[in-house]
Amino acid sequence: MTYKKMFGTGPLCFGAGSLLFVMVGLAERLLDVPEINIGDRASTIVFLFSILITSFFIAWTLVSLPPVRRGKEIMKKGAYRYVRHPLYASVLDFFVFGIGFYLKSWFLLFAGIALIFICGTLVEKEETLMLQWFGQGYEEYRKRTRKFIPFIY
């Protein structure tokens, strides 16, 4: 089995998130849901800060486990010390919520929470492959380390 067979979760999460966000945006307009009470400047600052944090975590993930080493070892250091899927986590935990604040959308914030659990289900395919490749070592890592949110989920 090759590492390339693990690809698929990222695009699926992106597709699910895009579809969810479009549906939520339409529902929000139809139901005339009030915006988050935050000023334009503040929402822009929150969004820019989310981009900065997301970028930092993506860079930290790539330094922690460069693409050439993926699928060859269980990484338990750097970003992988805190979550098993730091690339997904960086987008799900920070960027998605930044968009919600930027668009002042309660529905998008709640959709972001739902998306964490949707992607958590989709990532099970990768988890199964990692268990096949690394066996007990990965099982122990799974027990100690959360998927996307350190110490929580």
DOMAR-57324 format. One line per field, with one value per atom (N, C-alpha, C): residue number from 1; residue in one letter; atom name; y, x, z. Coordinates in steps of 0.05 Angstrom, whole numbers, padded with zeros to 5 digits, m for minus. Layout:
REM DOMAR-57324
seq	NUM; ... .
type	A; ... .
atom	CA; ... .
c2	Y; ... .
c1	X; ... .
c3	Z; ... .
//
This chain:
REM DOMAR-57324
seq	1; 1; 1; 2; 2; 2; 3; 3; 3; 4; 4; 4; 5; 5; 5; 6; 6; 6; 7; 7; 7; 8; 8; 8; 9; 9; 9; 10; 10; 10; 11; 11; 11; 12; 12; 12; 13; 13; 13; 14; 14; 14; 15; 15; 15; 16; 16; 16; 17; 17; 17; 18; 18; 18; 19; 19; 19; 20; 20; 20; 21; 21; 21; 22; 22; 22; 23; 23; 23; 24; 24; 24; 25; 25; 25; 26; 26; 26; 27; 27; 27; 28; 28; 28; 29; 29; 29; 30; 30; 30; 31; 31; 31; 32; 32; 32; 33; 33; 33; 34; 34; 34; 35; 35; 35; 36; 36; 36; 37; 37; 37; 38; 38; 38; 39; 39; 39; 40; 40; 40; 41; 41; 41; 42; 42; 42; 43; 43; 43; 44; 44; 44; 45; 45; 45; 46; 46; 46; 47; 47; 47; 48; 48; 48; 49; 49; 49; 50; 50; 50; 51; 51; 51; 52; 52; 52; 53; 53; 53; 54; 54; 54; 55; 55; 55; 56; 56; 56; 57; 57; 57; 58; 58; 58; 59; 59; 59; 60; 60; 60; 61; 61; 61; 62; 62; 62; 63; 63; 63; 64; 64; 64; 65; 65; 65; 66; 66; 66; 67; 67; 67; 68; 68; 68; 69; 69; 69; 70; 70; 70; 71; 71; 71; 72; 72; 72; 73; 73; 73; 74; 74; 74; 75; 75; 75; 76; 76; 76; 77; 77; 77; 78; 78; 78; 79; 79; 79; 80; 80; 80; 81; 81; 81; 82; 82; 82; 83; 83; 83; 84; 84; 84; 85; 85; 85; 86; 86; 86; 87; 87; 87; 88; 88; 88; 89; 89; 89; 90; 90; 90; 91; 91; 91; 92; 92; 92; 93; 93; 93; 94; 94; 94; 95; 95; 95; 96; 96; 96; 97; 97; 97; 98; 98; 98; 99; 99; 99; 100; 100; 100; 101; 101; 101; 102; 102; 102; 103; 103; 103; 104; 104; 104; 105; 105; 105; 106; 106; 106; 107; 107; 107; 108; 108; 108; 109; 109; 109; 110; 110; 110; 111; 111; 111; 112; 112; 112; 113; 113; 113; 114; 114; 114; 115; 115; 115; 116; 116; 116; 117; 117; 117; 118; 118; 118; 119; 119; 119; 120; 120; 120; 121; 121; 121; 122; 122; 122; 123; 123; 123; 124; 124; 124; 125; 125; 125; 126; 126; 126; 127; 127; 127; 128; 128; 128; 129; 129; 129; 130; 130; 130; 131; 131; 131; 132; 132; 132; 133; 133; 133; 134; 134; 134; 135; 135; 135; 136; 136; 136; 137; 137; 137; 138; 138; 138; 139; 139; 139; 140; 140; 140; 141; 141; 141; 142; 142; 142; 143; 143; 143; 144; 144; 144; 145; 145; 145; 146; 146; 146; 147; 147; 147; 148; 148; 148; 149; 149; 149; 150; 150; 150; 151; 151; 151; 152; 152; 152; 153; 153; 153 .
type	M; M; M; T; T; T; Y; Y; Y; K; K; K; K; K; K; M; M; M; F; F; F; G; G; G; T; T; T; G; G; G; P; P; P; L; L; L; C; C; C; F; F; F; G; G; G; A; A; A; G; G; G; S; S; S; L; L; L; L; L; L; F; F; F; V; V; V; M; M; M; V; V; V; G; G; G; L; L; L; A; A; A; E; E; E; R; R; R; L; L; L; L; L; L; D; D; D; V; V; V; P; P; P; E; E; E; I; I; I; N; N; N; I; I; I; G; G; G; D; D; D; R; R; R; A; A; A; S; S; S; T; T; T; I; I; I; V; V; V; F; F; F; L; L; L; F; F; F; S; S; S; I; I; I; L; L; L; I; I; I; T; T; T; S; S; S; F; F; F; F; F; F; I; I; I; A; A; A; W; W; W; T; T; T; L; L; L; V; V; V; S; S; S; L; L; L; P; P; P; P; P; P; V; V; V; R; R; R; R; R; R; G; G; G; K; K; K; E; E; E; I; I; I; M; M; M; K; K; K; K; K; K; G; G; G; A; A; A; Y; Y; Y; R; R; R; Y; Y; Y; V; V; V; R; R; R; H; H; H; P; P; P; L; L; L; Y; Y; Y; A; A; A; S; S; S; V; V; V; L; L; L; D; D; D; F; F; F; F; F; F; V; V; V; F; F; F; G; G; G; I; I; I; G; G; G; F; F; F; Y; Y; Y; L; L; L; K; K; K; S; S; S; W; W; W; F; F; F; L; L; L; L; L; L; F; F; F; A; A; A; G; G; G; I; I; I; A; A; A; L; L; L; I; I; I; F; F; F; I; I; I; C; C; C; G; G; G; T; T; T; L; L; L; V; V; V; E; E; E; K; K; K; E; E; E; E; E; E; T; T; T; L; L; L; M; M; M; L; L; L; Q; Q; Q; W; W; W; F; F; F; G; G; G; Q; Q; Q; G; G; G; Y; Y; Y; E; E; E; E; E; E; Y; Y; Y; R; R; R; K; K; K; R; R; R; T; T; T; R; R; R; K; K; K; F; F; F; I; I; I; P; P; P; F; F; F; I; I; I; Y; Y; Y .
atom	N; CA; C; N; CA; C; N; CA; C; N; CA; C; N; CA; C; N; CA; C; N; CA; C; N; CA; C; N; CA; C; N; CA; C; N; CA; C; N; CA; C; N; CA; C; N; CA; C; N; CA; C; N; CA; C; N; CA; C; N; CA; C; N; CA; C; N; CA; C; N; CA; C; N; CA; C; N; CA; C; N; CA; C; N; CA; C; N; CA; C; N; CA; C; N; CA; C; N; CA; C; N; CA; C; N; CA; C; N; CA; C; N; CA; C; N; CA; C; N; CA; C; N; CA; C; N; CA; C; N; CA; C; N; CA; C; N; CA; C; N; CA; C; N; CA; C; N; CA; C; N; CA; C; N; CA; C; N; CA; C; N; CA; C; N; CA; C; N; CA; C; N; CA; C; N; CA; C; N; CA; C; N; CA; C; N; CA; C; N; CA; C; N; CA; C; N; CA; C; N; CA; C; N; CA; C; N; CA; C; N; CA; C; N; CA; C; N; CA; C; N; CA; C; N; CA; C; N; CA; C; N; CA; C; N; CA; C; N; CA; C; N; CA; C; N; CA; C; N; CA; C; N; CA; C; N; CA; C; N; CA; C; N; CA; C; N; CA; C; N; CA; C; N; CA; C; N; CA; C; N; CA; C; N; CA; C; N; CA; C; N; CA; C; N; CA; C; N; CA; C; N; CA; C; N; CA; C; N; CA; C; N; CA; C; N; CA; C; N; CA; C; N; CA; C; N; CA; C; N; CA; C; N; CA; C; N; CA; C; N; CA; C; N; CA; C; N; CA; C; N; CA; C; N; CA; C; N; CA; C; N; CA; C; N; CA; C; N; CA; C; N; CA; C; N; CA; C; N; CA; C; N; CA; C; N; CA; C; N; CA; C; N; CA; C; N; CA; C; N; CA; C; N; CA; C; N; CA; C; N; CA; C; N; CA; C; N; CA; C; N; CA; C; N; CA; C; N; CA; C; N; CA; C; N; CA; C; N; CA; C; N; CA; C; N; CA; C; N; CA; C; N; CA; C; N; CA; C; N; CA; C; N; CA; C; N; CA; C; N; CA; C; N; CA; C; N; CA; C; N; CA; C; N; CA; C; N; CA; C; N; CA; C; N; CA; C; N; CA; C; N; CA; C; N; CA; C; N; CA; C; N; CA; C; N; CA; C; N; CA; C; N; CA; C; N; CA; C; N; CA; C; N; CA; C .
c2	m00023; 00000; 00025; 00044; 00068; 00091; 00111; 00135; 00149; 00149; 00164; 00154; 00129; 00119; 00132; 00147; 00161; 00187; 00198; 00223; 00219; 00238; 00236; 00250; 00248; 00261; 00291; 00303; 00332; 00343; 00333; 00342; 00336; 00313; 00307; 00327; 00334; 00353; 00381; 00388; 00413; 00414; 00393; 00391; 00392; 00376; 00376; 00403; 00416; 00442; 00463; 00462; 00481; 00478; 00453; 00447; 00456; 00450; 00458; 00488; 00502; 00531; 00544; 00533; 00544; 00539; 00515; 00509; 00527; 00531; 00547; 00577; 00586; 00613; 00618; 00599; 00602; 00601; 00583; 00581; 00606; 00617; 00642; 00665; 00666; 00688; 00683; 00658; 00652; 00657; 00651; 00653; 00681; 00697; 00725; 00725; 00709; 00707; 00732; 00743; 00767; 00761; 00781; 00778; 00778; 00768; 00771; 00801; 00810; 00838; 00845; 00849; 00855; 00876; 00895; 00916; 00905; 00920; 00912; 00909; 00929; 00928; 00904; 00899; 00877; 00850; 00847; 00822; 00818; 00839; 00837; 00829; 00841; 00834; 00805; 00796; 00767; 00749; 00756; 00740; 00740; 00763; 00764; 00749; 00751; 00736; 00706; 00697; 00669; 00659; 00676; 00669; 00666; 00684; 00683; 00658; 00652; 00628; 00603; 00602; 00579; 00575; 00596; 00594; 00584; 00594; 00585; 00555; 00546; 00517; 00500; 00509; 00494; 00492; 00514; 00513; 00495; 00497; 00480; 00450; 00444; 00417; 00407; 00423; 00415; 00413; 00429; 00426; 00401; 00396; 00373; 00347; 00345; 00321; 00329; 00332; 00340; 00319; 00327; 00309; 00284; 00286; 00263; 00241; 00248; 00229; 00218; 00228; 00219; 00191; 00176; 00148; 00130; 00141; 00124; 00122; 00139; 00138; 00151; 00144; 00157; 00182; 00205; 00229; 00236; 00239; 00245; 00271; 00286; 00311; 00334; 00358; 00382; 00384; 00392; 00395; 00368; 00346; 00320; 00311; 00325; 00319; 00326; 00346; 00356; 00346; 00341; 00330; 00311; 00291; 00272; 00282; 00302; 00313; 00343; 00353; 00382; 00399; 00388; 00404; 00409; 00388; 00392; 00410; 00405; 00420; 00450; 00457; 00485; 00500; 00486; 00499; 00497; 00474; 00471; 00488; 00489; 00502; 00532; 00542; 00571; 00585; 00576; 00590; 00591; 00568; 00566; 00586; 00588; 00606; 00635; 00640; 00667; 00676; 00658; 00664; 00670; 00655; 00660; 00687; 00695; 00722; 00744; 00739; 00759; 00764; 00743; 00745; 00751; 00752; 00758; 00738; 00713; 00693; 00673; 00673; 00653; 00625; 00623; 00597; 00585; 00602; 00592; 00583; 00597; 00588; 00560; 00557; 00530; 00509; 00517; 00499; 00490; 00509; 00502; 00480; 00482; 00461; 00434; 00435; 00411; 00399; 00417; 00408; 00393; 00401; 00387; 00357; 00353; 00325; 00310; 00324; 00312; 00302; 00320; 00313; 00292; 00293; 00272; 00244; 00243; 00217; 00210; 00230; 00224; 00216; 00225; 00219; 00190; 00176; 00148; 00130; 00136; 00120; 00122; 00146; 00150; 00136; 00138; 00125; 00095; 00083; 00054; 00046; 00062; 00056; 00059; 00079; 00083; 00059; 00049; 00026; 00001; m00002; m00025; m00023; 00001; 00005; 00004; 00016; 00020; 00004; m00009; m00027; m00014; m00029; m00021; 00006; 00013; 00040; 00062; 00059; 00080; 00079; 00055; 00053; 00067; 00064; 00078; 00109; 00117; 00146; 00156; 00141; 00149; 00153; 00136; 00138; 00163; 00171; 00194; 00221; 00221; 00246; 00248; 00272; 00277; 00282; 00281; 00285; 00313; 00332; 00359; 00381; 00377; 00397; 00386; 00397; 00386; 00382; 00359; 00351; 00348; 00354; 00354; 00334; 00337; 00320; 00315 .
c1	00017; 00000; 00018; 00011; 00028; 00015; 00031; 00022; 00000; 00003; m00016; m00045; m00048; m00075; m00090; m00075; m00088; m00101; m00092; m00104; m00134; m00150; m00178; m00194; m00184; m00199; m00199; m00177; m00175; m00195; m00195; m00215; m00244; m00248; m00275; m00284; m00266; m00273; m00278; m00262; m00265; m00292; m00298; m00324; m00348; m00346; m00367; m00370; m00348; m00349; m00361; m00353; m00364; m00394; m00403; m00431; m00446; m00435; m00448; m00450; m00428; m00428; m00448; m00451; m00470; m00499; m00504; m00531; m00537; m00517; m00521; m00525; m00510; m00513; m00541; m00551; m00578; m00599; m00596; m00615; m00615; m00591; m00589; m00604; m00602; m00616; m00647; m00655; m00683; m00696; m00682; m00692; m00687; m00673; m00667; m00654; m00633; m00619; m00603; m00604; m00588; m00558; m00542; m00513; m00501; m00476; m00461; m00456; m00460; m00457; m00428; m00414; m00386; m00381; m00365; m00359; m00343; m00344; m00329; m00299; m00288; m00259; m00252; m00268; m00263; m00265; m00286; m00289; m00266; m00257; m00234; m00209; m00205; m00181; m00182; m00206; m00208; m00202; m00212; m00207; m00178; m00165; m00136; m00120; m00127; m00114; m00117; m00141; m00146; m00128; m00125; m00107; m00078; m00070; m00043; m00038; m00057; m00054; m00055; m00074; m00076; m00050; m00039; m00013; 00009; 00010; 00031; 00028; 00004; 00000; 00005; m00001; 00005; 00036; 00050; 00079; 00091; 00081; 00091; 00087; 00064; 00058; 00077; 00082; 00101; 00130; 00137; 00164; 00165; 00143; 00143; 00145; 00131; 00132; 00131; 00155; 00156; 00142; 00131; 00116; 00132; 00159; 00175; 00176; 00170; 00171; 00143; 00122; 00095; 00091; 00077; 00071; 00094; 00116; 00140; 00145; 00132; 00136; 00112; 00109; 00088; 00102; 00093; 00104; 00089; 00105; 00093; 00104; 00119; 00131; 00119; 00127; 00117; 00087; 00075; 00045; 00031; 00044; 00032; 00032; 00046; 00045; 00017; 00004; m00021; m00046; m00044; m00067; m00056; m00073; m00064; m00065; m00082; m00086; m00083; m00059; m00055; m00061; m00058; m00065; m00095; m00111; m00140; m00147; m00135; m00141; m00136; m00114; m00108; m00130; m00141; m00163; m00189; m00195; m00221; m00222; m00200; m00200; m00198; m00185; m00180; m00192; m00186; m00194; m00225; m00238; m00267; m00281; m00271; m00283; m00277; m00254; m00248; m00267; m00274; m00294; m00321; m00329; m00354; m00355; m00333; m00333; m00331; m00316; m00314; m00341; m00356; m00383; m00404; m00396; m00414; m00438; m00431; m00452; m00452; m00473; m00476; m00478; m00493; m00497; m00470; m00453; m00427; m00409; m00411; m00396; m00406; m00432; m00443; m00437; m00437; m00430; m00401; m00384; m00356; m00353; m00369; m00368; m00378; m00399; m00409; m00388; m00374; m00354; m00331; m00324; m00304; m00312; m00337; m00346; m00350; m00359; m00361; m00334; m00314; m00287; m00275; m00283; m00273; m00283; m00306; m00316; m00302; m00298; m00285; m00256; m00243; m00214; m00210; m00232; m00229; m00215; m00218; m00205; m00174; m00165; m00136; m00128; m00144; m00138; m00135; m00153; m00152; m00127; m00119; m00094; m00070; m00070; m00048; m00046; m00069; m00069; m00058; m00065; m00054; m00024; m00014; 00015; 00031; 00021; 00037; 00027; 00004; m00005; m00008; 00002; m00001; 00010; 00032; 00044; 00025; 00010; m00009; m00033; m00041; m00064; m00058; m00034; m00026; m00025; m00015; m00015; m00044; m00062; m00090; m00102; m00095; m00106; m00097; m00072; m00060; m00066; m00071; m00072; m00099; m00111; m00137; m00135; m00157; m00158; m00152; m00168; m00167; m00163; m00174; m00174; m00158; m00135; m00119; m00135; m00132; m00144; m00175; m00187; m00217; m00227; m00220; m00231; m00210 .
c3	00000; 00000; 00000; m00016; m00017; m00003; 00003; 00017; 00001; m00025; m00042; m00039; m00030; m00026; m00003; 00014; 00036; 00028; 00005; m00004; m00010; m00004; m00009; 00013; 00037; 00059; 00057; 00050; 00048; 00028; 00003; m00016; m00008; 00005; 00015; 00036; 00055; 00076; 00063; 00044; 00030; 00016; 00002; m00013; 00006; 00028; 00048; 00061; 00067; 00079; 00060; 00035; 00015; 00012; 00010; 00007; 00032; 00055; 00080; 00082; 00075; 00077; 00058; 00034; 00015; 00026; 00036; 00047; 00070; 00088; 00112; 00104; 00084; 00075; 00064; 00048; 00037; 00059; 00078; 00100; 00117; 00121; 00137; 00123; 00097; 00083; 00083; 00079; 00079; 00106; 00127; 00154; 00167; 00152; 00161; 00189; 00193; 00218; 00223; 00247; 00253; 00252; 00244; 00243; 00271; 00273; 00297; 00301; 00325; 00331; 00336; 00313; 00314; 00291; 00297; 00277; 00253; 00231; 00207; 00212; 00226; 00231; 00249; 00269; 00287; 00272; 00256; 00241; 00221; 00210; 00191; 00206; 00230; 00246; 00255; 00263; 00271; 00247; 00224; 00200; 00193; 00193; 00186; 00207; 00232; 00253; 00248; 00240; 00234; 00211; 00191; 00168; 00178; 00195; 00206; 00222; 00240; 00257; 00239; 00220; 00202; 00187; 00177; 00162; 00180; 00205; 00223; 00228; 00233; 00239; 00215; 00191; 00167; 00164; 00168; 00166; 00187; 00212; 00233; 00227; 00215; 00207; 00186; 00166; 00145; 00154; 00174; 00186; 00204; 00218; 00236; 00221; 00198; 00182; 00153; 00141; 00113; 00095; 00073; 00055; 00047; 00044; 00036; 00058; 00083; 00105; 00112; 00100; 00107; 00099; 00116; 00111; 00117; 00127; 00133; 00163; 00178; 00207; 00221; 00246; 00263; 00275; 00267; 00278; 00304; 00325; 00351; 00363; 00346; 00355; 00340; 00348; 00335; 00336; 00314; 00314; 00319; 00312; 00315; 00344; 00361; 00390; 00401; 00389; 00400; 00385; 00359; 00344; 00323; 00316; 00296; 00267; 00263; 00235; 00236; 00240; 00244; 00219; 00195; 00171; 00171; 00175; 00176; 00200; 00222; 00246; 00242; 00229; 00225; 00210; 00190; 00175; 00190; 00202; 00216; 00242; 00256; 00282; 00280; 00259; 00258; 00234; 00210; 00186; 00183; 00187; 00184; 00203; 00227; 00246; 00239; 00228; 00219; 00197; 00179; 00158; 00171; 00190; 00204; 00216; 00229; 00241; 00219; 00199; 00177; 00164; 00160; 00148; 00169; 00194; 00217; 00218; 00214; 00211; 00234; 00250; 00271; 00259; 00237; 00224; 00215; 00203; 00194; 00218; 00240; 00264; 00273; 00273; 00281; 00260; 00234; 00213; 00215; 00224; 00229; 00250; 00271; 00291; 00280; 00264; 00251; 00232; 00218; 00199; 00212; 00236; 00251; 00255; 00262; 00266; 00239; 00218; 00192; 00182; 00184; 00175; 00194; 00219; 00238; 00229; 00218; 00207; 00181; 00164; 00138; 00141; 00162; 00166; 00176; 00182; 00191; 00171; 00145; 00124; 00128; 00132; 00137; 00163; 00183; 00209; 00206; 00190; 00185; 00171; 00151; 00137; 00156; 00172; 00191; 00211; 00219; 00237; 00223; 00197; 00182; 00179; 00174; 00169; 00195; 00216; 00240; 00264; 00262; 00282; 00310; 00330; 00358; 00364; 00350; 00355; 00348; 00326; 00319; 00338; 00346; 00364; 00391; 00401; 00425; 00421; 00398; 00391; 00390; 00378; 00377; 00404; 00423; 00450; 00464; 00459; 00473; 00459; 00433; 00418; 00404; 00406; 00394; 00364; 00350; 00321; 00313; 00322; 00312; 00333; 00356; 00377; 00401; 00407; 00429; 00455; 00467; 00492; 00491; 00469; 00467; 00447; 00421; 00400; 00379 .
//
